[in-house]
Amino acid sequence: MELINLPSKKNLIKFFKYASGKNLYSCDNNGWCNTFESEKVSDLDKSAIKAAKRHENGNMDFSQNIQYLNDIIAICKEKNIKVILITFPFWKSYRENLNPEKFGKMVSTCDALDSSNENVLYFNYSNYDSVFNTTDYFNDADHLSIKGAIEFSKLVNRIVIENW
């Protein structure tokens, strides 16, 4: 969802750092991010309020970011590359504190990209409380812990195998 919500310039800076081989996050040799474990918060509900406020910029116009995303999808289609869009699980009180109109628009945008592009699949796990319902799976309200990331990776792996 950050791809749609964050200002385009911020996304492009992240992309170019990644594309130039610079690490955005500290990871181990297997690719697991290892910087969050020490940052685990004790109150996910308080974390949810802070994170939702931090992610709200008042902007409901995602047109420039969507255009960039459509351009990426088109390039991938030309090269026969599948694109997977994922909304990761997050703590239920984070969802409750998000701007519902904005979050709904982001989800419907991803749904539309999925339905209008044969090389795109969108998976929304924001309401996956039945599986990701324990604090052990989260470092804060909007980031999975290593344990949660491992479980979610297994789920995504199964889905990729089933769909391709």
Secondary structure, DSSP 8 states (H G I E B T S, - for coil): -HHHHS-HHHHHHHHHHHHTT--SS-B-TTS-B-SSGGG--S-HHHHHHHHHHHH--S----HHHHHHHHHHHHHHHHTT--EEEEE----HHHHHHS-HHHHHHHHHHHHHHHHH-TTEEEEE-TT-TTTS-SGGGEEETTEE-HHHHHHHHHHHHHHHHHH-
